[in-house]
């Protein structure tokens, strides 16, 4: 399971917010990666705001990207705004890339 989780995280690190040149992982959009015994995966994620321009496309991109991993059976992406995303959720790497550090 740990190897699969690492694969999933690596795939998430390769998905970039189209408006910001930083991965959704480093931006802190991914709240949880849940791998079930049957290798179904649930990704709990957020966006900067409910009316974000990529609110429809980004979760679908996450779903399709994770579904492309051979070991994964089914993928469910849950978008939540609780807790709301803030810049505090960004990694130091993202803050550095965006000039906040």
C-alpha positions as CSV (number, residue, x, y, z in Angstrom):
1,X,0.0,0.0,0.0
2,X,2.9,2.4,0.8
3,X,4.3,1.9,-2.7
4,X,1.0,2.6,-4.3
5,X,0.5,5.7,-2.1
6,X,3.9,6.9,-3.3
7,X,2.9,6.4,-6.9
8,X,-0.3,8.3,-6.4
9,X,1.5,11.2,-4.7
10,X,4.0,11.3,-7.5
11,X,1.2,11.5,-10.1
12,X,-0.5,14.3,-8.0
13,X,2.8,16.2,-7.9
14,X,2.7,16.2,-11.8
15,X,-0.7,17.9,-12.0
16,X,-0.3,21.7,-12.1
17,X,-2.9,24.3,-11.4
18,X,-3.4,25.9,-14.8
19,X,-3.4,29.4,-13.4
20,X,-0.4,29.0,-11.1
21,X,2.8,27.1,-12.2
22,X,2.8,24.9,-9.1
23,X,1.5,21.4,-8.5
24,X,-1.7,20.8,-6.7
25,X,0.2,18.7,-4.2
26,X,2.5,21.6,-3.3
27,X,-0.4,24.0,-3.3
28,X,-2.0,21.9,-0.6
29,X,-5.1,21.1,-2.6
30,X,-4.9,17.4,-1.7
31,X,-6.4,16.8,1.8
32,X,-6.3,13.0,1.8
33,X,-5.4,10.0,-0.2
34,X,-7.4,6.9,0.9
35,X,-6.5,3.5,-0.5
36,X,-9.0,0.7,0.3
37,X,-8.2,-3.0,0.5
38,X,-9.7,-3.6,-3.0
39,X,-7.4,-0.9,-4.4
40,X,-10.2,1.6,-4.9
41,X,-8.8,5.1,-4.2
42,X,-10.5,8.2,-2.9
43,X,-8.8,11.6,-3.2
44,X,-10.2,14.4,-1.0
45,X,-9.2,17.7,-2.4
46,X,-10.1,21.3,-2.4
47,X,-9.7,24.3,-4.7
48,X,-9.0,28.0,-4.0
49,X,-12.8,28.8,-4.2
50,X,-16.0,27.1,-5.2
51,X,-16.3,29.3,-8.3
52,X,-12.7,28.5,-9.3
53,X,-12.4,28.4,-13.1
54,X,-11.1,24.8,-13.0
55,X,-13.7,23.5,-10.6
56,X,-15.0,21.1,-13.2
57,X,-11.9,20.2,-15.0
58,X,-9.2,19.8,-12.3
59,X,-11.0,17.1,-10.2
60,X,-11.6,15.2,-13.5
61,X,-7.9,15.5,-14.4
62,X,-7.0,14.1,-10.9
63,X,-9.5,11.2,-11.4
64,X,-8.2,10.3,-14.8
65,X,-4.5,10.6,-13.8
66,X,-4.9,8.4,-10.7
67,X,-7.0,5.9,-12.7
68,X,-4.1,5.5,-15.1
69,X,-2.1,3.7,-12.4
70,X,-2.2,0.0,-13.1
71,X,-2.8,-1.1,-9.5
72,X,-5.7,1.2,-9.0
73,X,-9.2,-0.1,-9.6
74,X,-11.7,2.7,-9.2
75,X,-11.1,6.4,-8.3
76,X,-13.4,8.8,-6.5
77,X,-12.5,12.4,-6.2
78,X,-14.3,14.3,-3.5
79,X,-14.0,18.1,-3.5
80,X,-14.5,19.8,-0.2
81,X,-14.3,23.4,1.0
82,X,-14.2,22.4,4.7
83,X,-11.7,23.5,5.8
84,X,-11.4,26.2,3.2
85,X,-8.1,26.4,1.4
86,X,-5.6,29.1,2.6
87,X,-2.1,30.0,1.6
88,X,-1.0,28.3,4.8
89,X,-1.7,25.0,3.2
90,X,1.1,25.5,0.6
91,X,4.4,23.8,1.0
92,X,7.5,25.9,1.5
93,X,8.5,24.9,-2.0
94,X,5.3,26.4,-3.4
95,X,5.7,29.5,-1.3
96,X,9.3,29.8,-2.6
97,X,8.2,29.3,-6.2
98,X,5.6,32.0,-5.9
99,X,7.8,34.4,-4.2
100,X,6.3,34.3,-0.7
101,X,9.5,33.2,1.0
